[in-house]
Amino acid sequence: MKKIYLMAISALFTFGLTSCEDFLDSSNYTEANTSNYPASPNDLNKELAALYGVMNQMSTSPLQTPWFVNYIMSDDANGAGGTGDVEAHAVGHLMTNKESLYDDAWKNTYVGISRASAIIYAVDAFDWTGQESARNQMLGEAYFMRGLFYLWGVQFWGDIPAYWASAAPDPCPQVSAEDVIFPHILADFVSAANLMTHGATTRGDGHATKGAAEGMLARAYMFYEGFYKKAGELASASLADVTFDFEQEAAGSSLSKAQVVSYLEDAINNGGYSLVEDFRLLWQYSNELTAPDYAYVKDLADGKKFWAGNGNSEEMFQVQYMNSGSWSGKIGMGFVNQVELYCGLRCDDDGAGHANGDLETFPFGQGWGQGTINANLWDEWSDSDPRKKATILDAQAECEKFVFTTSCSEDAGYYNKKWISTTCKESSWSDHNTAYTWWGVYRTKNTTSPNTNGNSFQGDHFTDIVLLRLADVMLMHSELTGTADQMNKVRARAGLPATTYSWQNIKNERRFELAGEGLRFNDLRRYSGKDGGTGCEAAKALQKQEGTRVNYTGTWTVMSHGRGVGGSSWAERYADTDGFLPKPPQQIGLINNPEILSQNKGWYDGTGWSMSGTPIY
């Protein structure tokens, strides 16, 4: 994967954005354009590398990424961080504090769509005789990524500008996500699944695979049927086929629920994936440098079982990171898993000389303290489920000298172990710029250039963000079929007894197996259906955050949507917005025509969308 991303860095700005440039902004991104690029199949490989690199561009600001934003918006997490981290607080309260909050998310979505479409329409400009499988794999990957960017776009903003030609029309108006965009998203994933073959790429090399396309197809289909078609329990619902009233290679003319189930079964049975033996081995705190000294996983270390690693047998698609050199500049930051930094223990002191991090809170490192786990998740999760303590760090119980700092906010002392920064006892605690994280020590031991980014504390975070794993695919199969077989395999891996299928059981299983991975918010939305109002499942779940315990600047209090937060409740904000984000006002102003691009309901319309300052509890 390092080879791919090194190419991506050099290729990132070497070809033209062939889409929607007028409404994205007025910048000239490159001297190359569609009249002179791509000129060879090798150029297409560079474009494919740059296409994957867009996910790293997104990673320069976690609060503009689908995985972190959806996590904080859910009832899994609080925005948290410091008292001045108003952006995180706003996201967590389904509000905004500034008009530019999602500008880069919008731009990167369309950059991704543009780059995918450029490959799709350029692939047959070259002779692939004798290399048909390579051609189909490349095309399938491009369809996969276009479907993924459009899926993220419509889940964020709903009706958005969309096109499926080689370049965008001018103007490029927003169209119905339900009626127009979603059928194309599903067709893109079908094309990807049908064009690619199992084993065409190496696991963990950063490329989309046939199995990943099959899994993402099911995720998109279930959101479409649940949210837009309000199907309720998908196993028992009578679902009409989705018709594709357009032609697209390998997509067919329609998609049925039975076909989606068949794709899932192919991914499970033939994709080459398998559940990791122990749930804890999925997360980096069980790595070989940390585990021997961390009591919670010492049994694994004693058995010589360590972190399954990036690209393990359960990962199906991920965002990958690497040591890209300098910490300065957006490109370098994008190749660091900053979510780990954001989710680290709040690192300023408590006013008495104590600070989180170092040996005092081994093995969990310092960071910004954002995306803390909401106390409800801890309280509602049975202690008999081993995944609870594998997922949630109870910092007061596990970390000997953890403190609530003088600037902390929305912090109940619960942190996301799946995404938190991790250390080891070989770290150089006195100098965070040498080998503070376990990654820093690992690179010191295993590479010739152990520390080149100049900021180990903030920059040594290279664990994949897993966007799709086999357990999720297995649970989707149970939910669509109304059977418990796959769900019980997931439970058995966690050491839990078999259960029977019910809609509530599968919802609970998804909540706990996938907690803290950024999927909960859109699961709640599809359970609820569009226009669900304050009484829908999503609104009720989010509203339960009201009154949950938090520490604010060292003092215990409770979460509220009251004073300093805008006055609306979580349920009201969800009903106001349906879970959609505001479209960037800059883009709307650039077009200045509501028939082409209009704002979502609940934003910039006097309904209490603005967080004027730091929340005070």
Number of C-alpha atoms within 10 A of each C-alpha: 17 14 9 18 22 16 18 23 19 12 19 22 15 18 22 22 23 20 26 22 22 16 20 19 12 9 8 9 14 12 10 14 14 15 8 10 16 23 13 13 17 10 15 19 18 20 26 25 25 28 26 25 26 22 21 27 23 24 27 22 18 20 23 19 24 21 20 22 20 26 26 30 28 29 28 28 28 28 29 34 28 25 18 15 19 22 20 24 30 27 24 24 27 26 27 25 18 15 14 14 20 19 17 18 25 21 17 21 21 25 23 28 28 27 26 27 25 27 23 21 15 18 19 12 11 12 12 14 8 8 9 11 15 14 19 20 23 23 25 29 30 31 28 30 26 28 30 22 23 24 24 19 24 20 22 22 19 24 24 22 22 23 21 17 14 18 18 19 15 11 14 20 21 18 17 14 24 16 12 15 24 23 21 25 27 28 29 28 32 31 26 34 30 20 22 25 17 15 13 14 15 12 21 19 16 22 24 27 27 32 30 28 32 27 32 27 25 25 20 21 22 23 23 25 23 24 25 19 16 20 21 16 18 19 18 13 13 10 14 11 13 19 15 18 12 12 10 15 15 17 21 16 14 16 19 14 21 13 14 21 20 14 23 27 18 17 25 21 12 13 20 15 19 16 18 18 14 15 19 24 20 23 21 26 28 25 25 19 21 26 24 20 16 18 13 15 20 17 13 20 20 11 8 11 18 25 23 22 17 22 20 18 19 22 26 32 26 22 20 26 25 20 21 19 17 16 21 11 9 15 19 20 25 24 28 27 27 26 26 30 26 26 26 28 33 30 23 22 16 18 12 8 7 16 21 25 26 22 17 16 21 21 24 28 27 27 24 21 26 31 32 30 31 29 22 18 20 19 9 8 15 12 11 10 15 14 21 17 17 19 25 21 22 18 19 15 11 16 18 12 16 22 23 28 25 19 20 30 33 34 33 28 23 23 27 26 24 23 25 31 33 26 31 30 19 15 21 18 17 10 11 17 20 21 26 28 31 28 25 27 23 18 16 15 11 10 9 8 12 18 21 16 20 16 18 22 21 24 29 33 25 20 24 23 21 19 18 20 21 25 26 22 25 23 25 22 26 21 26 21 17 18 17 21 18 19 26 21 18 22 19 12 15 17 15 15 10 14 13 13 17 16 19 10 15 21 16 13 18 20 19 18 20 19 23 29 21 22 22 23 20 22 20 25 26 24 24 23 23 18 17 20 20 19 13 19 18 29 25 18 18 24 20 15 26 15 13 15 19 25 22 25 18 17 14 16 18 16 24 24 20 14 12 14 24 19 17 20 22 27 24 22 26 28 21 23 21 25 26 19 24 25 25 20 21 15 19 17 13 14 19 13 11 12 9 15 24 20 19 18 15 22 21 15 11 8 16 19 24 20 22 14 17 19 25 16 19
